[in-house]
Amino acid sequence: MRPVDPRSEARLAVTREPGSPLAWILLAEAELDAGDAAAGEAASRRALALLPGHPEALARLGRAQWMQGRHQDAAESLGTAADRAPGHPGIAVWLAHVLEDIGQPEQAADQYARAHRLAPQEPQLAAYLLAWRRKLCDWRDLDALSSQVRAAVRRGQAAVEPFAFLSEDSTAAEQLACARLRAAGIARAARPLPPPAPRAEDGERPLRVGFLSNGFGAHPTGLLTVALFEALASQQAIDVHLFALNADDGSPIRRRLQAATRLHDVAGRSHAIVAAAIRAAGIDVLFDLRGWGGGGRPEVLAMRPAPLQVNWLAYPGTSGAPWIDAVLADRFVLPPSLAHGFNERVHYLPRCFQPSDTSRVLAAPPERAECGLPEPGKGVVFCCFNNSYKLNPASMQRALAVLAGVPGSVLWLLSGPGRADDRLRDAAAAAGVEPSRLVFMPKQPHERYLARLQHADLFVDTNPYNAHTTASDALWAGCPVLTRPGETFAARVAGSLNHHLGMPQMNVASDEEFIQRAIELGRDPALLQALRNELAQRRGSAGLFDMDGFAADFTAAVLAMAEQHGAR
């Protein structure tokens, strides 16, 4: 039995009661849930014409404006809605989302805290507050919030965002439970497309492989995949199609992606239209290159536009979704012993699962003084350019212990949102480390960031959420990465990079060994230089940065998956 279509019911309701503001509000909600922001805005404005200033209608209008990228308009609509409904936690949450996007992170935190105060027993609101406090390095009540969220997931009581849950000290089983809870709501509402018509025999046509993402541009996904897609262009066995949920950003990466593949611009389209575009292209295997990472379209994949749907690269965990059949990984990042934590059937590449752009040229870096760094020989530069939400108290305590053991050293970090940098300086002072030994790099264009990375001596990783793209960037720039692999996919990515680079000695088993190893390298310039020399040699000879080899292995893996799953 097909599920009821909320849009059809809501449209019927406004036909019956065109003068009912509530009917238009419910239609706006249904249109927005279907991914049609324009229709959602139109319905919201009809409700406001009937009942000016109604907070529920204003909230839907703000959500529609946010989905269309009109963030300032959305902030004004949602701000007014919040003022008119101060006891509504849902409106406070939507306002917080928009405040994030317009560069008001501390105000966003206030709104998340407000929502949580209004409904302190609601674990989803606790999860929003927890995730944003991690981004701001605001560690107040972190343990209590995390315990509340993890307990709710274990009890099956909260469909919290799986991406944010990766930052918790959760087990693979808990991550699977979290993802399944989130997927269940989407699955219940999904209206799968009719089965595709039988295809005429067309001989040896290439396998049509699609990739769905909002990162096809100057985005980590685009940066990681562009050289691989260029290499795949020479593979005759597959025909690559990209379905871009993000608008053209005019970047060189976007131009390269367009030149190497068949790129379909589906930005701003409803879920049904995107799914129809994938089906119309005759895609045999569809890769989800977003997952639960935010900005993706799980609703599209739930419609089953392709016979075989695969989780790969962008989301470092299980989808927990019945519409995802397989995950593509490697045996280090997802060993068979951890496969029980995945909903999908695991397929393996014989190399690291993560590609990278090996066409990048390292520009000459600016002077060290310009970066706020000590001159060569005057102090070791440890770095960690992971996002601020990964810099939890335990990881920072470990890094600060390294600083304490290497006199004159500094820790180079990516500047975080709001007052995150000040809070980290306060944490350093509390640990007895001079706050000035933390050096912050403002966000830079990628080529400038890579150039600066050449000044770093050693990358010190985080747990439980590792460096991923940042680890690949560091290795490409000649900076060794020290990591402690954990027991989840997200905690093993940097370790996989080291393993496939042939530098397993940079994967340690405990925090104590991590600190000891970092201090040993920091105190011995010759040992550190030898390590950097080894990295330079292996970067050129190991398969980690061989995209032609990656393309051949990827093609073989996709063909094997399609054969095993009967996808063509």
N, C-alpha and C positions, 0 to 999 in steps of 0.2 A: 504494500500500500504506500503510495507516494505521500510524503508529508504535505501538510497544508501550506500554501504559499501565503505568507503574511502580507506581501504587497497586494496580491489580488484581493484578499479580504479587506485590507485597508482602503483600497481604491473603491471597492463596492460600498464600503461604509460612507465615504464622502459623497458618493453618488446618491445614496439614500438620504443623507443628512448634510447637505452642502453648507448649512448654516451652523454646524457644530464645530467650535474650535478644537474640542478634544479629538474629533475624528481626523481633522487635519494634522494635529500633533502626532497621532498614532501613524498616520500615513507618512509623515516626515521621518519618523523613527524607522519604519519599514523600508523606506527608500534608502536611507543612510546605511542601514544594515546590509542592504543589497549592493552597496558600493556606488550608488547613484547620487552624488553630491548635489548636482544641479536640480534634480527632482526633489531631493530632500529640502533644499533651500526654498524652492517654489512652494512646497506644502507648508513650510514654516511661516513664510510670509503671508500665506492665505490665513493661517491661524492668527497671526498678529493683526491682520486687517480686521478680523472679527473680534478679537480681544486684545487690544494694544497693551504691550508691556508684560504679557503673561510670561512668567519665568520659564516654564517648560518649553514654550514655543521659542523664546529667546535662546534657550540652551541648545535646541535642535538647530536653530539658525547658526549659532556659533560653531557647532560641530560641523555643519555643512561648509561653512567658510574655512574652517581649519582643514578639512579634507581637500579643498581646492587651493590650499597654499596661501590663503588670504588671512594670515595669522593675526595681523593687527586688528582687522575687522572682527575676527573671532574673539579676540581678547576683550573688545568693547562689548560685544553681545553677551558673552559669558560673564563678564564683570558685572554688567547690569542685572543679569539673571541671578547671580550670587547675592547681590545687594538686596534683591527683592525676595529671595528665598534663602535667608541666612542659615536656616536649619536643614538644608538639602545637601547631604554629603556627595551625591553624584554630580551635582553642578560644580561643587568645589573641586572635585577631581578633574573634570573636563577643563575647568579654568586653569588648574595647575598644569595640565598637559600643554595648553597654549602658552602659558607664561614661560615654560621651558623653551619653546620655539622662538619667542621674541626676545630671548636674552635676559630674562628676569628670574634667575635660578633660586635666589633666596626667597622671593615672593612665591614662587612655585612651591617651595618647601613649606611655607606657611599655610598654603591652601591644602596640601596633602595632610599636614598636621591637623588643620581644621576639620577635614573630612573624618580623620581618625578619631578626633575628640567627639564628634557627633555620633559615631557608631564604633566604639572601641572594641567591640566583640566581633566585628566583621573582618575576617582575615584578608580579604582582598584589599581593603583599605589599608590594613597594616602592611601588606606587601608593597603597595605604592609608596607609602612613607618610608619603608625600609630601603627600597631600591634608590629612592632619590637622596636619602641621607647618605647612602654609600657614595653616590656621585659627588656629593658635597663634602665628603670626608667628615661628616658630622656623625660621630659615633655614639651619640646619646641614645640610650635604651636599645642599642643594636641587638644585644643578646636576647632581650625580652621579645622584641619584635620578630626576630628570626625564629625563636622557639614557637611563638604563636603561629607563624606561617607554616613552619615545618609540621607542627602537630596537626594543623588543619588539613594539610595535604595528605598526611598519613591516614587521617580519618575519612578522606574523600569528601571533605566539606567545602573546599575552596578551589575555584578554577583560576588560580593566580597565574601571572605571566611566566611561562617556562624560561624565557631568556633571563629575566631577573633572578629566577630561582637558581640558575647556574652559579651565582656568586655566593650562595650559601654553602655551608659545610655539609652538604647533603650527599646521600649515597646515590649510586646509579639507580637503585630501585625507587628511591624517592623522586628522582628526576623523571623516571618513567611514569610514576603515578601522577605527578604534576602535569606532564604533557598530555596524558590520557584524559585527565579532567578537563583540560582546556579544549582538547579536540572533541570531546563528547558533545558539547553544546553546539559546535559547528556541524557535527555529523547529524545531529537530530534535525537541524533545519535545512540540511543540504537537499537539493533537488538534482540528482545526477542527470547528466545528459542521456538521451536515448543511446542504445548501443550503436556504434558506427556501422554504416552499411558495409557489406563485404567488398573488399577491394579487388579489382580486376588484377589478374596475374600480370605483372609488369617486369618479369625477368629478374635481373640483378640490380634493381634500383637501390640506391644507397638507403641505409637506415636513416629515417628522419628523427633527429634528436633535438629536442627543445630545451631551453633554459629560461626559467621565469625568475625575474629579480627586479628590485628597485635600485640596484647598484650598478647599472650599466652606464658608467661615466667615471668621473673623478671620485671614486668611492672604493673602499677596500676590496669589494668584490670585483669591480672592474680592473683594479690594479693587479689583483692576483691572477685573473683569468685571461687578460688580453693577449699575452704572448702564447698561451696555450691555444686559444681560438685561432690565432694566426698560424700556428703549427698544424692545427687540425684541418686547415683549408687545403692542405696537400694530401689529406687522407681521403681516398676515393670511396671508402666503404660507408661513410656517414655524411649526412647533409645537416649542417648546424643552423638552427634557427634560435634567435634570441627574442624573447618577449619582454620588452622594457616597460616596467611599471613607472619608471621615472622619466620625466620629460628630458629632452635633449639639453644637456648643460653646456654644450659648445666646447667641451674639453677635447684635448688631443686623444685621450683614451676613448671617448665616444666615437671620434672619427675612425680610429683604428678598428674598433669593434664593428662599425658599419661596413668598413672595407673588407673585413675578414669573414663576415657571416651574413645571413639574411636576418636583418633586425626589424622587428615589428614593434612600432610605437603604440602601446596600449595604455599609456598614462592617462589617468582620469576616467577610464572607462569602467562601467559597472562590472561586477563579478561575472555575470552571464555573458556579457559581450567579450570579455577577455577569454573565458572558457570556449566560447564559440570560435574565436580567432585561432586558438590552439587546435581545436578539432578540425577547422577548415584547412589548416596547413597540413593535416595528415600526419601529425606527430606520433611516432611509434613509442619513443621513450622521452619522458618529460622530467627534467631535473629541477627540483625546488632549490633555488639559490638564495633563499631567505629564511624559510622555516618560521620559527617563532621570534626572529630577530627584530621585528618591528618594521612596518612598512610593506610587509609581504601580503599575499592574498591567499591564505589557507582556504577561504571559501571557494576560490576558483578551483583549486586542486580537489576539494571535496565533491565537485561536480563531475569528476572523472573524465577530463577532456582527452586523456591519453591512456592507452592500455597498460603501460608500465610507468609508474611515477616513483622518483628516486630522491632521497635526501642526500645532499652532498655539499660539502665545503663551508657554506655560510653559517649554518647553525650547528654548533658543536655538541650535539646531544641527540637523543631520540625525538622524533616527531610525536610519538605516541598516537599517531593518527591512522585510522583504518584505510585512508585513501593513499597512504605512502607505503609502497610495497617493499622497497629495498633501501639500503644505505651503502654508499661507496666509501671505503675507509682503507687503512693499512693495518698491518698486524701489530704495530706498536701502539698506535693511537687507540685502537679498538681490538685488543687481543680476544681470541675466542672465549677466554675466561670471563670477559666482561660483556659478552654478547647478550646475556640474559637481561641486561638493562635496556635493551632495544626492542621496540615493537616490530622493527623492520627485519627482513632477511639481510644478513650481512654479506656483502661482496667485497673482495679485496683487490687492490692494486698491488703490484710487486714493488712499489716505491712509495714514498711519502704521499699521502692523499692530497697535499696542498701544493698547487703550482705557484709560480710567481713570474713577474715580468723581468725576464733576463735581458731585455734590450735596454734597460736603464743604464745611463752613463752617470757616474759619480762626479759631480761638479766639485771644483775646489772649494773647501770650506772657508768660512770667514775666520778672522783671527779669533783665537780662543778668548781673549779679553772681551771681544764683542759679545760672546756667548755667556760671559760671566764665569768662565772656567779658569783654573790655575794654569800657568804656563807648563809646557812639557818638563817633566822632572821635578815639578814643584808640588805635585799632588795627583793621586790617581782619580780618574773620573769613572765612578760607577754610574750606571744609568738604568732607568726603568721608565719607558715611554708607554706603558700600559694606561688604559683609561682609568680615571680616578676611582671608579667603583670597584676596581680590582685591588686598590691600595687599602686593604682592610687592616685592622690593628695588628694582626699576627704577621702579615707580610711586611708591614712597616717596621714592626719591632725587630724582625730579622734583619732588614736592611740597615736599620740604625745600629744594630750590634756590629755589623760589618764596618760601618763608619767609625765606630768607637775603637775597633781593632786595627784600623789603618790610619795613623795620624796624618793629617793634612788632606785626606781624601774628601771628595764631595759626592753627593748623590744628585744626579741630573734627572729631573722629572718633567713631564708634560704639564703645563699649567692647567688647572682644573677650573670648573665653573664656580661662580660666586666667590665665597670666602674659603674655598677648599685649600688653597695654598697657605693661607694664614693658619688654618687648623692643623695642617701638617707641620708647619713650623712650631706651633704650640706643642705638638706631640713630640717633636725632636727635643725641645727644651725640657719637657717632662722626663725624657729618657736620658737627660744629661748630655745631649749633643747640641753644640752651638747651632742655632737655627740658620745662620748664614751658610752653613755647609749644605743646605738644600738649595739647589739652583733650578729655576723653573724656566722652561722654554715655552714661549707663546706658540699657539698653533701656527704652523708654517705651510706654505705650498709644498707638495710632496718632494719636489726636487731639492728645495732648500733644506727640508727636514733631513733627507738622505745625506746631503753634503755635510750637515752639522754632525750627523751620527758618526762620522769618521773620527771625531775628537773623543768618542767614548772608548774607554779601555775594556769594560766588562759590563754586560747587561745582567742585572740581578732580577730574576723573575718573581712572580707572585703565585699564591695558591689561595683558594682552590681553582681560580680561573687564571690560566696561564696567559702568557704572551702568545699571540697567534700571528696575525699579519706583522705586528711589531717585531716578533722574533725573526721572521723571514727578512724584514727590512734590515735589522741589525746584522744578521749574518751576511747579507749582500754587501753591506757597507764595511765589512771586515771586523765587526765587533762580536766576540764570542758571547754565547748565552749560557748562563748557569741556571739550571732549573731543577726542581724536585717533582718528578712525575707522580701524579696521584692515582686515584682509582676511578676516575670518570674521564670521559672523552675530553672535556674542557680542560682537565688538569694534565693532559698528556700530549698536547700539540707541540709545544716547544721541545719536549723530549723526543717526539717523532722526528722533528727537524734535525736535532743533534744526532740521533741514531742513524738516519739515512745519510747524513753528512759524513759519517764515520768518526764521530767524536763523542762516543758514549761516556767518556770520562766527565763530560759536562752535565750528565744526569746523575744526581745524587739521591740518596735514599732517605735522608732525614734533614730536619732544620739544623741540627747540630753540625752535620757534615757540610751543609750549605754554607753556614757561617765560617766554618774552619777553612773550607776550600777558597772562599772569596777572600778571606784575610790572608791566606797563604799566597795567593796570586797578587794581592794588593801590596804585599810587603816585599815581593821578589820581582823587580822589574825584568830581569832576564827570563824568568819563568813565564811571566805574562807575555813578553815579546815572542817567546817560542810558541806559545799558544796561538797568538795572532798570526804568526808565520804559518803554522799548521792549518789554520782556518783559510788563509789566502790560497794555500796549495790545494786544499780539498774543495774549495769553492769551484775551482776550475776543473777538477778531475772527477768529483763524485757526481752521481746521477741526480742529486737534489735539484740542481739548476739546469738540467738538460730537458728543455721543453720539447724538442723533437722526439726524444725517447719517451717523454711523458705522453705525447700525443699518440704514439704507437701503442703504448700500454693502455691508455684510456680507451682508444678505439676497440682494442681486443676485449677489454672488460665490458664495454657497453654491448658489443655484439654477443658476448657470452650471456650477459644478463637477459638480453632480449630473447635469446634462444631458450634459456631456462624458464623464463616466465611466459613464453609463447606470445610475445608482444608484436610479432609481425607474421 
